[in-house]
Amino acid sequence: MQVETDRSLLIAFVSNNGWSVYNFRLDVIRSLLQAGHRILVLCPEDAFVDKLRKEGCQYQPLHFDNRSISPLADIQFYREAKKYYRQYRPNLVFHFVAKPNIYGTMAATAAGIPSIAVVTGLGYAFSQKNILYYMVKQLYRKALKGAREVWFLNNEDAGFFTRNGITDIKKTRVLPGEGIDTEWFSPLSKSDGGDDDFCFLMASRLLKSKGIGVFADACRLLRKKGYKFRSVLIGSVEAHHPDSISMEELARWEKEGLLRYEGFMDDVRPWLSESDCFVFPSTYNEGVPRSLLEAASMELPIVTSDSRGCHDVVKHLENGLLSKPGDPFDLALKMEELLLMTPSVRMRMGKKGRELVKAQFDISIIIAHYKQAVAGIEGHQ
């Protein structure tokens, strides 16, 4: 319940959809509402906007496509954002993902509104040095001059931005991911009467760079060795993303018996609780993958890539195993190693993972960063 105070501020959250605001930042929003502040969410409308309204948020539709490369659409987004910033006069704006970080920050600067850019991962634009890479880098460099602070989810992303002169280290803050409610993601017992076969689970957006093809190939290698196990994939289809996995590819892998795709799940906890190992062989420019935090918090041992963001959550031989990015042979080797471990060793790994997440990635740590940023604005009112 929101408590009105004389020091109430209007804090805006700007992202590419309501789903990400609700799933990744709801605990932060609730904490700010409880502190007496007002929350304004600006994003394209989706099914989660009503849920945010019910939490007590104001909502303003902001139309843009984070994957579009149309300059006219980007100019329109900038103008629309600037119009709303001048209309609502938020005391502080948090921008998330590339286009809000770039054009939203420019708009906030033009409107005289303090803003913080949250770089949740370098993503697709920085995956290869092409025209898009250099264009986005230059746009970030221009936009972030006007940001009050620039937040990152791992040191490697922060280092990349500062080394390349995209932002000043004085503005930089590195958060331990976006946090997770470790009480919600607590270990659950396996249901009785389930399939006793060892189960590998992967939960991810259906993008090639998330390593889904590598997972399928690793499963193929293990099946050729005669191992019996289940391999399950859950996650959302990214139909119009340039890096998307096609439904034809999924159907082909399923027909080969390499994996079973179960679709998108609002609640992944039942799937995590019924699995023996979480696999995430991403080559994507991750921030700190939420899926790894969820799996580790629920005491699942993990096999993931030895790459940025991923090795922040998984410590090799402690709470999981790290594999060479993009290498199905090494992934199969690590999956085989996990599969052959005794249940007691895997259980110890799982417990180590939960300890690490509670100590370093609990949502209370992230809330403290947001409250500190808001307190800095309060001090200037």
N, C-alpha and C positions, 0 to 999 in steps of 0.2 A: 504493500500500500504506500503510495506517494505521500510524503509529509512536506507541506509547503513551509519554506523558511524565508527570511528576509534576504538570504544569500543565495537564493535559487538561481542557477544558471541554466541556459539552454545549450545543451550539448548535442551536436549533430554527428550522425554516423552515416557515411556515404559509401556504398558498395555496389557490386554488380548485380546483386539479387537479395531478396529478403531471406532466402534459405541460409546463406552464409552468415548474415547478421544474427539470425535466430540460433543457429547451431553453434557458432563459434564465439559469439559475443554476448549472449543472453545473460550470463552471470555478471558480467561487467555492467551491463545496462541495469539489471536489477539492483546492483549495489549503488549505482549512481542515483537511481530513482529513490531508493531508501534513504539516501543522504539528503534528499530534498530537491534534487535537480530535475530538470525536464529534459526529455530525450526526443529528438527529431531524427527520423530515419528517412533518407532520400535514396531511392533505388528504383529500378524497374519493378512493376507490380508482379507478384507471384502468390502462390497459395500461403506463404508464410507471413505475408503482410498483415493479415487479420490477426494472426497469433501475436505479432508485435504490438498491434493496437490493443489487444486484450491485456497485454502486460503493462499498458499505460503509456506507450509511445505515441507521439504524433507521427503522421506519415505524409510525405509529399512525393508523388511519382516523379521520377527523374529518368528520362528515356535515353538509353544508350546501349550499345552492344560492345562489350569489352574486347570482342574478337574482330570487330570491324576495322578495316584500314582506310575508310573513307574520310578524307580531310573535311569534307562538308559536314559529315555527321559529327566529327570531333569539334568543329567550330560551333555547331548547334548545341552540343553538350556543354561546352564552355559558357555559352551565352545563357542557357537555361539555368545552369548552376549559379552563375553570377546573379541572375534575376532573383532566385530563391534566397541566396545569401543576403541580398539587400532587403528582401521582403521580410525574412524571419529574424535577421540579425543575431545568429547564434553567437554565443560567447566563445565557443571553441568548436572546430570541426575536425573529426577523425576521418581521414580518407583511407580506403583499402583497395587494393589491386591497381593495375597500371593506369587505366584511364582516369579514375578519380584522383589517383596520386599526381598525375600530370595536369590534366585540364581542370580538375576540381581545385587543386592547389593554386593554379593560376587565377581561377575565378575568385577564390577566397582572398588572395592577395589584392586583386583589383577592387574587391568590395571592402577591403580593410578589416577582414576577419582573420584572427589567428587560427592556424591549422597545423595538424600533425599528419604526416604521411607515414602510413604503416606498410612497409614493403614485406608482404607475406611470403615472398619467394621470387626469384628472378624470372621463373616461368618460361614460356615458349619463346618470347621475343629475344631472350639472351641465349638460346640454345645453339645458335650458330651465327658466325660473323657475316651476315648478309646485310642488305639495305635496311631491312627492318631493325636489325640490331643497332646499327649506327644512328638511325633516325630516333629510335626510342631512347637511346643513351643521351643524345643531344636534347631531346625534349625533357627528359628527367633533369638534366643539368640546369636547364633554364627554369623549370618549374620549382625545383626544390630550393632555389635561392630565396623564395618567399615563404617557405615552411618554417614554423617555429621550431619544430624538431622533426627528425626522420628516424623512425623506428624500424629495426630489423629483427628477424626471428633466429638468426644465427650469425656468428662472427665472420664467416666466409663471405656472406652477402654484404655485410657492413664494410669489410675490407675491400671488396671489389668496388663498391661505390666510392669509397674515400681514395683508394689508389688511383682510380680513373678520373678523379676530380669532379665526380657527379654531385657530391655533397661534401660539406665541411665536417670533419670529425667532431668539431665542437657541438654540432647539432645532433650527433648520432647517439642513439640509445639502442642497446641490444637486449631484447626480451627473450626469456626462455620459452619460445613458442607462443601460442595463444592460450595456453593453459587448459586444464581439464579438471572436471569435478571427479576427484578420485573416490568419492563416496558413491556416486552414481555408477561409475565404472569400477565396481568391486567384483572380486571373484565370485562366480556362481558354480554350483555343482552341476555336473553333467546329468542329464535326464536319464531315468532308468529305461531300459528297453531300446536304446538307440543303437546305431550301427557301431560295432566295436572296431572297425578298421581305423587305422591312423588317419587323421584328417588334417590336410594343409588348407588353410584359408587365406585368400587374398581379397581385400576390400579396397576398391580404388575407382576413381573416374576411369572410364574406358578409353584411355589414351595409350598410344604405342610407347611413348616415353615413360609411362609408369611401369613398363616392364612386363606387360601381360603376355606378349609373345615369348619373352624369355622364360616366363613361368611355364607356359605351355610346352616349350621345348625341353625344359628341365624335367617336367613330368614325363615326357616321352622317353627321355634317357633313363629315368628310374624304372619306368614300366618295362623297358627292354631288358633291364637287369632282373626282372621277375618280382619286383616289390609290389605288394598289394596295399593300396592306400586310396583314400578319397582326396580329390583336389577340387575345391569349391571357390568360385569367383562371385563376388557381389559388388554392385556399384552402379553408378548412373551412366547412361549412354550420352555421349557428347556428339550428337549427330552432325553438327555444322562446324566442328573444330577441325582445323587442318591436320591435326595429329590423331584423329579419331580412329578407333578400332571399328571395323565394319561388322555388321551383324552376320555377314557371310563368313567372315573369318571365325567368329565365335561359333557359328553352326558347324564349321569344318572341324574345329578343335573338339567340340562336343561329340561329333560323329566318330572321331578317332578315339574317343574315350579318354582324352587327355585331361579334361576338366568339365565341371558342370556350372553353367551360369544361372544364378538364381534371381537376377534382377537387382533393383535398388531397394534398400531397406531403411526405413526411418529409424529403426532401433537395431543396432548391430550386436547388442549384448548377447542375445540368445545364440547367435552364430559363433561369436567368440567363445562362449561357454561350452559349446559342443565340439570345439576344435582342439587340436593338440599342438599346432604350430602356426604362427602367422608369418606369411611370406609377402615381402614387398620389395621387388628387385628394380626399383625406380632408377631411371637415368635423367629424370626431370629435374629442373632447378628448384628443388624443394626449399621451403622455409624450415619448419619442423613439422613433419607429417602428422596430422591429427590421428590418422589410423594407427600409427605406431604407438602413440601415447595411450590410445584406448586399449590396444592389445596388451601392452606392458602393464597398464593399470589393473587389468583383469588377470594378470599372472600367466600370460601366455609367453613361452619362449619364442623368439623371433629370428627369422633369417631375412636380412635386408642388405641393400647395397652399401659399400664402404664409400659413401659420397655425402656431400653437404646436406645438413639437416637430418639425414638418416643416422649417421654415426654420432649425432648428438644424443640420440635416444638409446641406441644399442651399443653396449660395450662388449667387444668380442670375447667370447668364452665366459662372460659374466651373466648377462641376461639374454644372450642370443649369439648368432654368428653373423659375420660380415662377409659378403661375397663381392667378387669383382664386378663392377657395373657392366651390364650388357653381355655378360658371359654365361650362357646357359649351362656349360659344362661345370664351371665353378659353382654356380647356383645349385645344380643337381648334387654336387659333392657335399655342399653344406646342408642341403635338405636331407641327404642320406645320413649324414653325421647326426643330425637331430633325430631322425627316425630311429636310428640304432641306439640312441642313448636310453638308459634305464629310466622309467617313470620318475624315480626319486631325483635323478640328476636334472631332468627337465623341470620338475617341480621347484628345485632350488633355483634354477635360472629364472623361472617365473616370479618367484618371491623377490629375487634381486631386482627384477624389472619394476615391480610395484614400488619397492623401496626407493628406487631412483626417481620414478615419476613423482611420488609424494614429496620427495626432498627438493626436486628441481623444477617441476612443471605443474605443480598444483595451482588451480585457478586463483587461489588467494594471493599468490605471488604476482600474478598478472593484474589482478584488481588493484593491488597496491601501486603499481606503476601508473595506471589510469588515474587513480585518486590523487597521486602526487602531481600529475600534469594538470588536473583540474584545480588543485589547490594553488598552483602557480598562476593560473588565470584569476582565481578569486583574489589573490594578493594584489592584483593590478586593477581591481574594480573600484 
